[in-house]
Amino acid sequence: MAGGGTGGHVIPAIAVAREICRKGHGVLFVGTERGVENRLVPAAGFRLEKINVGGIKNLGIVTRFASFWRLISETAGQISRFGEWKPVAVFSMGGYVAGPPVLAALLRGVPVVVMELNAVPGFTNRHIARWVKRALIAFEETARFFPQGRTEITGLPVREEFFTLPGSPAGEFTVLITGGSQGSRTLNLAARQSWPLFCEEGLPVRLIHQTGASMYEEIYTGFRETGLSGEVAQFIPDMAAAFAQADLVVCRSGAGAVAELAAAAKPSVLVPYPFAADQHQLKNAEAFERAGAARLLLDRDWDGRRFFETVREFYNDRSRLKAMGESARKLAHPGAARRAAEILIDSANLQPKQ
């Protein structure tokens, strides 16, 4: 299992790994010391082999050269280790962490299956596309980056709870704001700027806001003083439960976020992170907007006034919210981890052992 750095790479890979193990086969992860895989993979009960590798894009010449040299040396090391491990297939979530094991697999003739969940593939997956055995994707338009006949739309492995959420409870119109576990300064500031507008208008709206660590204290203290209905949290451990309460979700548009929105059938306002590699968050949001599942607004345009006006618009148009939620559900892919494991086992010419 190759890919790390962020939870968006590691968590889906762990879900697929569990399905592989259920079918009677073994799994080995390759990752780095500094990525979240160093914590999440052992905690999930899997073995992690560590490499020292860094990104190449958007770096200075000296740093890029050092990263390129590490890529070469770690790839050589992986080629050697493959002789010991004898892997029958490599599953890649993409990203620079996947580079050495994927290159080693291609050089040794080991089948590579990639999971590319952004509308536009990342650097690693885009450059190895012609050599992959299979590519598992989330958007139809992603298929054009891979050889014909080698793609399948599986979507991102999402916790089962998101697919079985009850409908939004009757009562106050509830808006969930989340910039992910680290939070988003843009979303946080816009929410804070909107409070006086909600108070002045008297709109009966409840706000649930995950801020991340850096701005939690100031957002929490300020919100408490407004008298508005809702709650502010640094981190929401049960995001599925928060989704269940929401009539509308305001968030970034990483692959994990949009997959959860689809699984939960939630209408959303997507504000893509403007510095995401290859503008993949923008492409994800555009795909959701084309499907009628979300409203796309750019980071530079998102402020308190726009937040307030957008919420008020949807508050007064519940039928549109319902239609957006139904469109989002059409983009969902239940059973993604199970299907990914089946494809990986088939690519390795193995048979399930149970």
One Martini backbone bead per residue (centre of mass of N, CA, C, O) as a GRO file, in nm:
protein
  354
    1MET     BB    1   0.092   0.039   0.028
    2ALA     BB    2   0.079   0.360  -0.138
    3GLY     BB    3   0.073   0.638   0.067
    4GLY     BB    4   0.082   0.976   0.210
    5GLY     BB    5   0.073   1.249   0.471
    6THR     BB    6  -0.245   1.218   0.455
    7GLY     BB    7  -0.562   1.122   0.528
    8GLY     BB    8  -0.658   1.110   0.226
    9HIS     BB    9  -0.453   0.867   0.176
   10VAL     BB   10  -0.469   0.667   0.428
   11ILE     BB   11  -0.764   0.592   0.502
   12PRO     BB   12  -0.845   0.446   0.236
   13ALA     BB   13  -0.614   0.236   0.246
   14ILE     BB   14  -0.709   0.100   0.506
   15ALA     BB   15  -0.983   0.007   0.400
   16VAL     BB   16  -0.865  -0.177   0.180
   17ALA     BB   17  -0.682  -0.351   0.360
   18ARG     BB   18  -0.911  -0.484   0.521
   19GLU     BB   19  -1.037  -0.629   0.277
   20ILE     BB   20  -0.793  -0.799   0.205
   21CYS     BB   21  -0.778  -0.949   0.475
   22ARG     BB   22  -1.066  -1.076   0.456
   23LYS     BB   23  -0.948  -1.243   0.191
   24GLY     BB   24  -0.649  -1.361   0.302
   25HIS     BB   25  -0.440  -1.122   0.285
   26GLY     BB   26  -0.154  -0.929   0.275
   27VAL     BB   27  -0.003  -0.624   0.428
   28LEU     BB   28   0.199  -0.335   0.314
   29PHE     BB   29   0.339  -0.035   0.416
   30VAL     BB   30   0.443   0.281   0.265
   31GLY     BB   31   0.628   0.549   0.435
   32THR     BB   32   0.660   0.808   0.669
   33GLU     BB   33   0.752   0.973   0.957
   34ARG     BB   34   0.575   1.257   0.912
   35GLY     BB   35   0.329   1.121   0.851
   36VAL     BB   36   0.016   0.995   0.940
   37GLU     BB   37   0.099   0.696   0.898
   38ASN     BB   38   0.277   0.668   1.160
   39ARG     BB   39  -0.001   0.648   1.326
   40LEU     BB   40  -0.240   0.498   1.168
   41VAL     BB   41  -0.125   0.224   1.077
   42PRO     BB   42  -0.048   0.090   1.349
   43ALA     BB   43  -0.331   0.141   1.480
   44ALA     BB   44  -0.460  -0.064   1.252
   45GLY     BB   45  -0.237  -0.318   1.239
   46PHE     BB   46   0.001  -0.228   1.048
   47ARG     BB   47   0.272  -0.237   0.849
   48LEU     BB   48   0.557   0.000   0.842
   49GLU     BB   49   0.756   0.123   0.584
   50LYS     BB   50   1.027   0.346   0.569
   51ILE     BB   51   1.081   0.659   0.404
   52ASN     BB   52   1.287   0.921   0.232
   53VAL     BB   53   1.066   1.168   0.112
   54GLY     BB   54   0.982   1.429  -0.128
   55GLY     BB   55   0.889   1.682  -0.292
   56ILE     BB   56   0.907   1.869  -0.620
   57LYS     BB   57   0.707   2.075  -0.634
   58ASN     BB   58   0.738   2.407  -0.571
   59LEU     BB   59   1.061   2.436  -0.562
   60GLY     BB   60   1.365   2.478  -0.518
   61ILE     BB   61   1.645   2.373  -0.667
   62VAL     BB   62   1.788   2.240  -0.428
   63THR     BB   63   1.544   2.089  -0.309
   64ARG     BB   64   1.469   1.938  -0.566
   65PHE     BB   65   1.732   1.781  -0.596
   66ALA     BB   66   1.716   1.635  -0.324
   67SER     BB   67   1.444   1.496  -0.383
   68PHE     BB   68   1.533   1.348  -0.640
   69TRP     BB   69   1.756   1.182  -0.506
   70ARG     BB   70   1.573   1.036  -0.303
   71LEU     BB   71   1.398   0.900  -0.514
   72ILE     BB   72   1.620   0.727  -0.636
   73SER     BB   73   1.727   0.586  -0.377
   74GLU     BB   74   1.449   0.472  -0.282
   75THR     BB   75   1.391   0.309  -0.534
   76ALA     BB   76   1.635   0.124  -0.508
   77GLY     BB   77   1.551   0.016  -0.231
   78GLN     BB   78   1.278  -0.106  -0.325
   79ILE     BB   79   1.386  -0.306  -0.527
   80SER     BB   80   1.533  -0.470  -0.311
   81ARG     BB   81   1.285  -0.526  -0.117
   82PHE     BB   82   1.111  -0.685  -0.318
   83GLY     BB   83   1.283  -0.943  -0.292
   84GLU     BB   84   1.172  -0.988   0.004
   85TRP     BB   85   0.854  -0.937  -0.016
   86LYS     BB   86   0.700  -1.019  -0.279
   87PRO     BB   87   0.498  -0.857  -0.439
   88VAL     BB   88   0.185  -0.878  -0.636
   89ALA     BB   89   0.108  -0.574  -0.554
   90VAL     BB   90   0.023  -0.219  -0.603
   91PHE     BB   91  -0.117   0.038  -0.400
   92SER     BB   92  -0.217   0.373  -0.504
   93MET     BB   93  -0.276   0.719  -0.379
   94GLY     BB   94  -0.046   0.888  -0.425
   95GLY     BB   95   0.201   1.093  -0.423
   96TYR     BB   96   0.528   1.114  -0.321
   97VAL     BB   97   0.528   0.850  -0.145
   98ALA     BB   98   0.459   0.659  -0.400
   99GLY     BB   99   0.697   0.667  -0.592
  100PRO     BB  100   0.905   0.436  -0.519
  101PRO     BB  101   0.711   0.182  -0.517
  102VAL     BB  102   0.599   0.229  -0.802
  103LEU     BB  103   0.862   0.228  -0.963
  104ALA     BB  104   0.952  -0.050  -0.867
  105ALA     BB  105   0.712  -0.204  -0.983
  106LEU     BB  106   0.752  -0.128  -1.281
  107LEU     BB  107   1.050  -0.243  -1.301
  108ARG     BB  108   0.942  -0.544  -1.187
  109GLY     BB  109   0.640  -0.610  -1.293
  110VAL     BB  110   0.432  -0.495  -1.094
  111PRO     BB  111   0.124  -0.441  -1.030
  112VAL     BB  112  -0.071  -0.132  -1.069
  113VAL     BB  113  -0.299   0.032  -0.846
  114VAL     BB  114  -0.501   0.319  -0.868
  115MET     BB  115  -0.625   0.597  -0.663
  116GLU     BB  116  -0.825   0.857  -0.819
  117LEU     BB  117  -1.024   1.126  -0.661
  118ASN     BB  118  -0.965   1.338  -0.856
  119ALA     BB  119  -1.040   1.498  -1.142
  120VAL     BB  120  -0.728   1.556  -1.128
  121PRO     BB  121  -0.444   1.422  -1.134
  122GLY     BB  122  -0.168   1.379  -0.991
  123PHE     BB  123   0.160   1.368  -1.052
  124THR     BB  124   0.211   1.065  -1.026
  125ASN     BB  125  -0.041   0.946  -1.178
  126ARG     BB  126   0.001   1.107  -1.443
  127HIS     BB  127   0.301   0.975  -1.507
  128ILE     BB  128   0.186   0.652  -1.484
  129ALA     BB  129  -0.076   0.590  -1.645
  130ARG     BB  130   0.022   0.396  -1.889
  131TRP     BB  131   0.120   0.155  -1.661
  132VAL     BB  132  -0.133   0.080  -1.541
  133LYS     BB  133  -0.365  -0.158  -1.469
  134ARG     BB  134  -0.546   0.024  -1.271
  135ALA     BB  135  -0.814   0.280  -1.232
  136LEU     BB  136  -0.955   0.449  -0.956
  137ILE     BB  137  -1.249   0.650  -0.965
  138ALA     BB  138  -1.488   0.942  -0.925
  139PHE     BB  139  -1.469   1.065  -1.221
  140GLU     BB  140  -1.530   1.058  -1.551
  141GLU     BB  141  -1.306   1.272  -1.649
  142THR     BB  142  -1.053   1.100  -1.547
  143ALA     BB  143  -1.027   0.879  -1.776
  144ARG     BB  144  -0.852   1.053  -1.988
  145PHE     BB  145  -0.566   0.989  -1.826
  146PHE     BB  146  -0.622   0.695  -1.918
  147PRO     BB  147  -0.639   0.410  -2.048
  148GLN     BB  148  -0.847   0.240  -2.219
  149GLY     BB  149  -1.016   0.014  -1.996
  150ARG     BB  150  -0.870   0.091  -1.689
  151THR     BB  151  -1.132   0.205  -1.565
  152GLU     BB  152  -1.311   0.276  -1.246
  153ILE     BB  153  -1.593   0.364  -1.068
  154THR     BB  154  -1.566   0.380  -0.700
  155GLY     BB  155  -1.455   0.579  -0.525
  156LEU     BB  156  -1.450   0.659  -0.192
  157PRO     BB  157  -1.383   0.545   0.103
  158VAL     BB  158  -1.664   0.537   0.328
  159ARG     BB  159  -1.826   0.552   0.594
  160GLU     BB  160  -2.123   0.395   0.654
  161GLU     BB  161  -2.273   0.624   0.816
  162PHE     BB  162  -2.316   0.821   0.567
  163PHE     BB  163  -2.537   0.626   0.420
  164THR     BB  164  -2.739   0.622   0.708
  165LEU     BB  165  -2.861   0.888   0.741
  166PRO     BB  166  -3.075   1.084   0.857
  167GLY     BB  167  -3.272   1.320   0.833
  168SER     BB  168  -3.318   1.626   0.888
  169PRO     BB  169  -3.418   1.784   1.148
  170ALA     BB  170  -3.647   1.944   1.288
  171GLY     BB  171  -3.617   2.302   1.281
  172GLU     BB  172  -3.346   2.446   1.273
  173PHE     BB  173  -3.139   2.587   1.058
  174THR     BB  174  -2.845   2.400   0.961
  175VAL     BB  175  -2.492   2.485   0.970
  176LEU     BB  176  -2.196   2.345   0.840
  177ILE     BB  177  -1.854   2.423   0.935
  178THR     BB  178  -1.560   2.307   0.741
  179GLY     BB  179  -1.184   2.280   0.709
  180GLY     BB  180  -1.118   2.052   0.866
  181SER     BB  181  -0.896   1.952   1.105
  182GLN     BB  182  -0.727   2.236   1.058
  183GLY     BB  183  -0.884   2.425   0.911
  184SER     BB  184  -1.008   2.762   0.798
  185ARG     BB  185  -0.955   3.087   0.767
  186THR     BB  186  -1.170   3.172   0.568
  187LEU     BB  187  -1.415   3.033   0.705
  188ASN     BB  188  -1.378   3.160   0.984
  189LEU     BB  189  -1.399   3.464   0.908
  190ALA     BB  190  -1.673   3.455   0.768
  191ALA     BB  191  -1.836   3.360   1.007
  192ARG     BB  192  -1.766   3.595   1.196
  193GLN     BB  193  -1.876   3.824   1.001
  194SER     BB  194  -2.184   3.708   1.006
  195TRP     BB  195  -2.311   3.745   1.288
  196PRO     BB  196  -2.437   4.037   1.275
  197LEU     BB  197  -2.631   3.962   1.041
  198PHE     BB  198  -2.797   3.748   1.188
  199CYS     BB  199  -2.884   3.929   1.421
  200GLU     BB  200  -3.025   4.154   1.255
  201GLU     BB  201  -3.225   3.958   1.095
  202GLY     BB  202  -3.324   3.696   1.266
  203LEU     BB  203  -3.224   3.430   1.164
  204PRO     BB  204  -3.310   3.085   1.222
  205VAL     BB  205  -2.990   2.983   1.288
  206ARG     BB  206  -2.765   2.707   1.301
  207LEU     BB  207  -2.421   2.667   1.415
  208ILE     BB  208  -2.162   2.446   1.300
  209HIS     BB  209  -1.808   2.469   1.411
  210GLN     BB  210  -1.500   2.381   1.263
  211THR     BB  211  -1.176   2.535   1.325
  212GLY     BB  212  -0.949   2.432   1.462
  213ALA     BB  213  -0.678   2.527   1.656
  214SER     BB  214  -0.578   2.830   1.589
  215MET     BB  215  -0.901   2.968   1.616
  216TYR     BB  216  -1.076   2.867   1.850
  217GLU     BB  217  -1.083   3.072   2.086
  218GLU     BB  218  -1.191   3.324   1.927
  219ILE     BB  219  -1.447   3.187   1.814
  220TYR     BB  220  -1.574   3.081   2.073
  221THR     BB  221  -1.592   3.349   2.230
  222GLY     BB  222  -1.748   3.517   2.017
  223PHE     BB  223  -1.997   3.334   1.983
  224ARG     BB  224  -2.101   3.335   2.276
  225GLU     BB  225  -2.164   3.655   2.267
  226THR     BB  226  -2.407   3.657   2.048
  227GLY     BB  227  -2.651   3.428   2.097
  228LEU     BB  228  -2.631   3.218   1.905
  229SER     BB  229  -2.703   2.928   1.755
  230GLY     BB  230  -2.479   2.667   1.869
  231GLU     BB  231  -2.139   2.541   1.782
  232VAL     BB  232  -1.791   2.515   1.888
  233ALA     BB  233  -1.509   2.335   1.741
  234GLN     BB  234  -1.201   2.214   1.692
  235PHE     BB  235  -1.314   1.906   1.690
  236ILE     BB  236  -1.501   1.648   1.514
  237PRO     BB  237  -1.523   1.315   1.572
  238ASP     BB  238  -1.839   1.303   1.462
  239MET     BB  239  -1.920   1.382   1.148
  240ALA     BB  240  -2.176   1.226   1.087
  241ALA     BB  241  -2.349   1.363   1.309
  242ALA     BB  242  -2.319   1.649   1.191
  243PHE     BB  243  -2.448   1.589   0.918
  244ALA     BB  244  -2.730   1.502   1.030
  245GLN     BB  245  -2.795   1.814   1.124
  246ALA     BB  246  -2.762   1.920   0.835
  247ASP     BB  247  -2.878   2.131   0.567
  248LEU     BB  248  -2.584   2.265   0.538
  249VAL     BB  249  -2.258   2.269   0.375
  250VAL     BB  250  -1.942   2.426   0.458
  251CYS     BB  251  -1.654   2.373   0.241
  252ARG     BB  252  -1.425   2.212   0.116
  253SER     BB  253  -1.284   2.005  -0.192
  254GLY     BB  254  -1.187   1.746  -0.118
  255ALA     BB  255  -1.217   1.416  -0.166
  256GLY     BB  256  -1.335   1.348   0.115
  257ALA     BB  257  -1.557   1.563   0.132
  258VAL     BB  258  -1.720   1.489  -0.129
  259ALA     BB  259  -1.774   1.194  -0.051
  260GLU     BB  260  -1.941   1.256   0.205
  261LEU     BB  261  -2.159   1.424   0.070
  262ALA     BB  262  -2.263   1.199  -0.113
  263ALA     BB  263  -2.327   0.983   0.102
  264ALA     BB  264  -2.521   1.201   0.267
  265ALA     BB  265  -2.684   1.390   0.081
  266LYS     BB  266  -2.546   1.690   0.078
  267PRO     BB  267  -2.569   2.008   0.060
  268SER     BB  268  -2.339   2.262  -0.084
  269VAL     BB  269  -2.061   2.479  -0.010
  270LEU     BB  270  -1.779   2.538  -0.215
  271VAL     BB  271  -1.432   2.623  -0.102
  272PRO     BB  272  -1.156   2.618  -0.249
  273TYR     BB  273  -0.835   2.556  -0.218
  274PRO     BB  274  -0.606   2.760  -0.393
  275PHE     BB  275  -0.323   2.567  -0.323
  276ALA     BB  276  -0.383   2.321  -0.460
  277ALA     BB  277  -0.280   2.077  -0.635
  278ASP     BB  278  -0.375   2.134  -0.957
  279GLN     BB  279  -0.659   2.236  -0.865
  280HIS     BB  280  -0.838   1.994  -0.746
  281GLN     BB  281  -1.060   2.137  -0.582
  282LEU     BB  282  -1.185   2.291  -0.814
  283LYS     BB  283  -1.258   2.043  -0.988
  284ASN     BB  284  -1.444   1.911  -0.783
  285ALA     BB  285  -1.646   2.147  -0.758
  286GLU     BB  286  -1.725   2.159  -1.056
  287ALA     BB  287  -1.846   1.873  -1.067
  288PHE     BB  288  -2.068   1.927  -0.852
  289GLU     BB  289  -2.203   2.165  -0.993
  290ARG     BB  290  -2.276   2.020  -1.260
  291ALA     BB  291  -2.459   1.806  -1.090
  292GLY     BB  292  -2.624   1.986  -0.866
  293ALA     BB  293  -2.473   1.954  -0.557
  294ALA     BB  294  -2.344   2.256  -0.572
  295ARG     BB  295  -2.180   2.550  -0.461
  296LEU     BB  296  -1.948   2.767  -0.614
  297LEU     BB  297  -1.682   2.938  -0.431
  298LEU     BB  298  -1.434   3.149  -0.399
  299ASP     BB  299  -1.201   3.240  -0.176
  300ARG     BB  300  -1.188   3.552  -0.259
  301ASP     BB  301  -1.527   3.570  -0.219
  302TRP     BB  302  -1.519   3.478   0.084
  303ASP     BB  303  -1.746   3.613   0.319
  304GLY     BB  304  -1.974   3.725   0.536
  305ARG     BB  305  -2.180   3.828   0.329
  306ARG     BB  306  -2.184   3.574   0.147
  307PHE     BB  307  -2.263   3.377   0.362
  308PHE     BB  308  -2.532   3.503   0.447
  309GLU     BB  309  -2.670   3.515   0.163
  310THR     BB  310  -2.654   3.210   0.106
  311VAL     BB  311  -2.812   3.107   0.347
  312ARG     BB  312  -3.070   3.271   0.295
  313GLU     BB  313  -3.133   3.152   0.020
  314PHE     BB  314  -3.163   2.851   0.120
  315TYR     BB  315  -3.373   2.901   0.339
  316ASN     BB  316  -3.585   3.002   0.097
  317ASP     BB  317  -3.489   2.709  -0.070
  318ARG     BB  318  -3.560   2.391  -0.005
  319SER     BB  319  -3.599   2.252  -0.282
  320ARG     BB  320  -3.306   2.293  -0.373
  321LEU     BB  321  -3.169   2.136  -0.150
  322LYS     BB  322  -3.300   1.866  -0.216
  323ALA     BB  323  -3.187   1.843  -0.506
  324MET     BB  324  -2.887   1.851  -0.425
  325GLY     BB  325  -2.889   1.598  -0.250
  326GLU     BB  326  -2.978   1.403  -0.477
  327SER     BB  327  -2.730   1.464  -0.658
  328ALA     BB  328  -2.515   1.373  -0.459
  329ARG     BB  329  -2.602   1.072  -0.431
  330LYS     BB  330  -2.526   1.001  -0.736
  331LEU     BB  331  -2.201   1.024  -0.648
  332ALA     BB  332  -2.210   0.772  -0.493
  333HIS     BB  333  -1.996   0.481  -0.348
  334PRO     BB  334  -2.068   0.204  -0.237
  335GLY     BB  335  -1.815  -0.028  -0.170
  336ALA     BB  336  -1.522   0.075  -0.247
  337ALA     BB  337  -1.323  -0.103  -0.085
  338ARG     BB  338  -1.416  -0.377  -0.185
  339ARG     BB  339  -1.369  -0.324  -0.489
  340ALA     BB  340  -1.068  -0.254  -0.472
  341ALA     BB  341  -0.980  -0.532  -0.363
  342GLU     BB  342  -1.081  -0.700  -0.602
  343ILE     BB  343  -0.902  -0.563  -0.818
  344LEU     BB  344  -0.629  -0.619  -0.688
  345ILE     BB  345  -0.652  -0.930  -0.682
  346ASP     BB  346  -0.699  -0.963  -0.987
  347SER     BB  347  -0.431  -0.820  -1.082
  348ALA     BB  348  -0.262  -1.058  -0.916
  349ASN     BB  349  -0.395  -1.341  -0.967
  350LEU     BB  350  -0.590  -1.392  -0.731
  351GLN     BB  351  -0.757  -1.567  -0.470
  352PRO     BB  352  -0.975  -1.589  -0.248
  353LYS     BB  353  -0.945  -1.750   0.078
  354GLN     BB  354  -1.273  -1.657   0.181
   0.00000   0.00000   0.00000
